[in-house]
Amino acid sequence: MTVQDRIAELLQQRNWSKYKLAKEAGFYPTTVYDWFNEKHFTPDRNSIESICLALGITQAEFYSRVDESELDPQQTRLLELFANVPPDKRQIVFELMQALSDQSR
């Protein structure tokens, strides 16, 4: 799923238009439209943050499609720890989690 797909999904869930998102997040409407037209621009991190604020969700919810209010304390702590893992080491964490997940089947 692309960032644009996720934004479209969230807009559909809220019955929002691209124009409404632009107004609520403080963007020019053309900026939002350019994410979805033939230009296929991708919003940067600051834009994602503004989108999340406008939609009333966290960035974790945006990227993971998980409602933070439904996470138990261990899951929340795992996300907090992962946020502190240097980007160049994150693949190791993914591989470890995948291996542990595969073993539990």
N, C-alpha and C positions, 0 to 999 in steps of 0.2 A: 504494500500500500504506500503510495506516495504521500508527501505532505499535502499536496493539493487534494488527494482523495480523502484524507483525514479531515481536512477543513470542510470539504463538501459534505461529508458524513455528518459532522457536527452541525453544520448549517441546516441540513435536512432535519435532523433530530429536533432542532429548535424552531423550525419553520422560518428561518431567517434567510433573507436575500444577501447577495454579495454586497449590495449597497448598504444594507443595515449593518453588516459586519464592518464595513469601511467606516461608517459613522461612529459606531460604538467603540472601535479600536483606535480611532484617530488617524485613519489613512485617507488619502485621496481615493475616491472610487476607482480611478484608472489603475491605481497600484494593485488593488485586489483583482480587478478584471484581468490584468496582465499575468496573474498567477494561473489563470485558467484558459487564456486564449492561445493563439499560435506562438506567442512569445515564450510561454511556459517558464516564466521567471519563478524562482523558488524563494519563499520568504526566508529572511535571515533569522538568527536567534532572537534578536530584539523584536522583530515582527511577530514571531511565535509567542513571545512573552506578552505582547500587547493583545494578541488574539486570545490567549488564555485568560487574561484579565477581563476582556470584554465578554467572554463566554462563561466566566465564573468557574473555570477549572484550573487545575495545576498543570505544569508542564509534564509532570509524570503521567497524568491522566491523558494528556494530548498524545504523548508518544506511546504509551502502553495500552491505552484503551481500558485502563483499570481505574475504578473509582477508589480514591485513597481512603474514603470513609469505610470501605469494605475490607481493608487490609487488617490483618491481625498484627500485634506488636512485633512479632518476629519478622514478618514480611516488610514492615515499615523499617525496621532496623537494617535488614538486608539491603534495601534501597539506599538508606543513608550511608552504609558502608561502601556500597558500589560507587556512589557519587564521589567518594574520596580516592578511588582507585585511579592511578594515572592512566590516561587514555591508551598509552602504548602497552599496558598490562591487562586491559579489559578482556582481550580475546582469551587469555589464560583463564580468567574467571568463567567466561562462557563455556569453555571446553570442560572445565571441572564440573560445572553445574550440569552440563549435558551428560557427562560420564556418570555422575551420581544418579541422574534421572533415569538413564538407561539401565543401571543396575537394579533400580527398584521395580522394574517391570517383570 
